[in-house]
Amino acid sequence: ARSAAPEPFDLVLMDVMMPEVDGLEATRHLKADPRYTAVPVVGITGNCDAEGTRACVEAGMSGVLGKPIDTAAMFQMLQRLLEATSESASPNSVDLAELTWVGLNQVNQRM
């Protein structure tokens, strides 16, 4: 028996510098799948210069955040991207207030 379809998601936070498959390549693969072409991908990188940002955008990312992460800027970007896609959001979409609370706790644990 096949497993159920994966749960839909509203946004991806993508580390650009991952081992084996970097975030640029992972984003290209994600965006090549018709199910995920409209899902915003936000790159997180320590290389936020013009060339690094251009590479992220060319790979299909909707935005780029530099490390260390400015949480206020991150939440502003997430809100902007989620609001832009909310018209096509599924009924199971995450509420932004819930996402912010969970995200802030996870970000604080990692820093």
C-alpha positions in Angstrom: 0.0 0.0 0.0 1.2 3.5 -0.8 1.6 6.0 2.0 -0.7 9.0 2.2 0.3 12.2 0.4 2.6 14.4 2.4 1.1 17.2 4.4 1.1 20.5 2.5 3.3 23.2 3.7 3.2 27.0 3.4 6.8 28.0 3.4 10.3 26.5 3.5 13.3 27.8 5.4 16.3 26.5 3.5 19.9 26.4 4.9 22.0 27.3 1.8 25.1 25.5 3.1 24.0 21.9 3.8 26.3 18.9 3.3 25.9 16.6 0.2 23.1 18.6 -1.5 23.3 22.3 -0.9 20.3 24.5 -0.4 20.5 25.9 -3.9 20.3 22.4 -5.4 17.6 21.4 -3.0 15.5 24.5 -3.9 15.9 23.7 -7.6 14.6 20.2 -7.0 11.7 21.4 -4.9 10.7 24.1 -7.5 10.9 21.5 -10.3 8.0 19.6 -8.7 4.7 21.2 -9.8 3.2 20.6 -6.3 5.7 23.1 -4.8 6.3 25.7 -7.5 4.2 28.3 -5.5 5.7 27.5 -2.1 8.0 30.3 -1.0 11.6 29.3 -0.1 13.6 31.5 2.1 17.4 30.9 2.1 19.4 31.2 5.3 23.1 31.9 4.6 26.2 33.4 6.0 27.0 34.7 2.5 24.5 37.5 2.0 26.6 39.5 -0.5 25.2 40.4 -3.9 26.5 37.3 -5.6 25.2 34.9 -2.9 21.8 36.6 -2.9 21.7 36.4 -6.7 22.5 32.7 -6.6 19.6 32.1 -4.1 17.1 34.0 -6.3 18.2 32.3 -9.4 17.7 28.9 -7.7 14.1 29.9 -7.0 14.2 31.3 -3.5 11.7 34.1 -2.6 14.0 35.7 -0.1 17.3 35.5 1.7 18.2 36.0 5.4 21.7 36.4 6.6 23.3 34.8 9.6 23.1 35.6 12.4 19.4 35.8 11.9 17.6 39.0 12.9 14.4 37.5 14.2 12.3 40.7 13.6 13.4 40.8 9.9 12.8 37.0 9.6 9.2 37.3 10.9 8.5 40.4 8.7 9.7 38.4 5.7 7.7 35.3 6.7 4.6 37.4 7.2 5.0 39.1 3.8 5.5 35.9 2.0 2.7 34.0 3.8 0.2 36.8 3.2 1.1 36.9 -0.5 0.3 33.2 -0.8 -2.6 33.1 1.7 -5.3 33.4 -1.1 -4.3 30.0 -2.3 -3.6 28.5 1.1 -5.2 25.2 2.1 -7.8 25.1 4.9 -5.0 23.3 7.0 -2.6 26.3 6.7 -0.7 27.3 9.8 -1.9 30.4 11.6 0.8 33.1 11.5 0.5 33.7 15.3 1.1 30.0 15.9 4.0 29.9 13.4 5.6 32.9 15.0 5.4 31.4 18.5 6.8 28.0 17.4 9.4 29.6 15.2 10.6 32.0 17.8 11.1 29.2 20.4 13.0 27.1 17.8 15.2 30.0 16.8 16.0 30.8 20.4 16.9 27.2 21.1 19.3 27.1 18.2 21.1 30.3 19.0 
